Amino acid sequence: FMKFSLFFAIVLLYFSSATLLRGDVSEATFQLWELKGKRRPIYEIDLSNTYGDPNPFVKGKYTTLFADGIMDKDVFVEQMCYDAYLNEKQIDHQCYDRGDAVYGGDEYQFTFDFFVPTFVPVGQWYIVFTFLDDSKNELAAFRVDYEVYQ
């Protein structure tokens, strides 16, 4: 019985420490997302300067996403929409007015603050952010992937 108790205590300690070390949420990764009709994006997002702060996201805290890039032509960024997916199923869709006039060749920095609830369901998450002009044409899109462990 004592050997079993010691083994059980070691296993429990191992899994507890592994969970504590990795936290509740994995580090987010960023990638470009293909536009409908496989069109070329007008907003050239620079992934080397696209990130979240903090990263990994923290439950019960605000996070700010940043995306930098260059507009290829004069546009009016009317909206930013996001679609949230949990384990490959879409669970949310929201659009926010931007109202940004950007000239071709100019840098455009997107920032977006959001609250990460403490009750986020466990699983594989990804969020697709899409930028729309005043005619609802897609300008660019990027995807954020992360996992919630507990």
N, C-alpha and C positions, 0 to 999 in steps of 0.2 A: 504494500500500500504506500509506503514511504517513497519508493522509487517512482511510482506512478504520480504521486503528489509533486515530487521534484520535477519530473518531466513535464507535467501539466503547468507548473509555475513557470518553467523556462519557456515553453511554447507561448503562454499568455504574455509573458514579458516581451518576447520577440515580436509578436504581432502588435502589442500595444506601442512599443517603441517605433516600429516601422510606420504605424499610422500617425504617431506624433511627429515623426521626422518629415513625412511627406505632406502633412497638412490636409485640409479639407478639399482643396481645389488644385489641380495640376497647373503648371505654367501654360499660359495660352500661346498658341502658335498662329501665325498669320499667313494667308496666301491669297493670291488673286483669284477671282471668281469669274467664270465665263459669262459673257452677256448673252441675252436671248438672241437667237439668230447668228450666234458666233461672230457678232460685230466687233470691230476693233474699238477699244475704249478711247474716249476723248480725254478723260482724266487719267493721266499716266501716274499711277500710285507707285511710290518708291517704298518697297517693302522693308528696306534697310532702315527706314525712318518711320515705320508704322509699329506702334506698340501700345500696351496698356500700362497704366500706373495706378495702383501697384500691379505687378505681375509676379506671381499668381494673384488672381483676384481673391479678395477676402470677404467671406460671408459677413453680413451686417455692416459693410462699409461701402462708400462710394468708390467707383473706379472711373478713370478718364481714359478714353481711347483717343489716340492721335494717329492721323494718316497724312503724310505729306506727298505732294506730287505736282505735276505741271499740267495745265490745261493746254490742249493742242490748238484750240480755237476759241473765239469769244463765245461765252455761254452764260446763261443765267441758271444757277443751281437752285432749282425750285424746292426740291425735297430730298431728304435722306430717309430711306425706308429700311427697316430691318425685319428679318424673318428668323425666328429662333426655333431650333430643332433640338429635341431630346431623343436620343436613340433612334435617329433617322426619321422621326415624326415631327411635323411642324406643329408647334404649340402656341406661337404668337406671331403677329404681324402688326407693326406700327409704322406710321410715317410722320415725320416732323418737317415743318416748313423751315427752309434755310434762307432763301431770299438773297443769295450771294451772286453778284455780277462779277465775272472773272474774264479777263482778257487773255487771248491766246498767247502762250509763252509765259504767262505768269504762274507763280507758285500758288497753290491752294492748299491750306492746312485745314483739315477737318478735325474738330474735337467734339467729343460726345461724352457727357457724364451720365453714369447710370448707377443705381443702387443695387447691390447684390444682396438679396434677402437672406436671412438666416435659415430659411426653410427650403432652399433650393433642392429639388429632387436629385438623388444620386444617379449618375449615368454619364454617357458621352454626349456632350453638348457641342453645337456649332451655331454661330450667328452669321448671317449674310447681310452685309451693309451695302445698299445700292443707292447710287446718286442719280437723280432724275432732273432733266431740264424742264423748262416751262411748257414743253409739249409732251411731257411724260416719257421722253426718250431716255434710255439708260446711258449714263455717261461713263460709269465704271462701277465695279463691285469688288469687295474683298470679303474674305471669310475668316472668322476667329474660331479656333477649335480649343476646347478644354474639357477636362473631366472633373466631375464632382464625386469625391470618394465617400463622403459620409455627411 
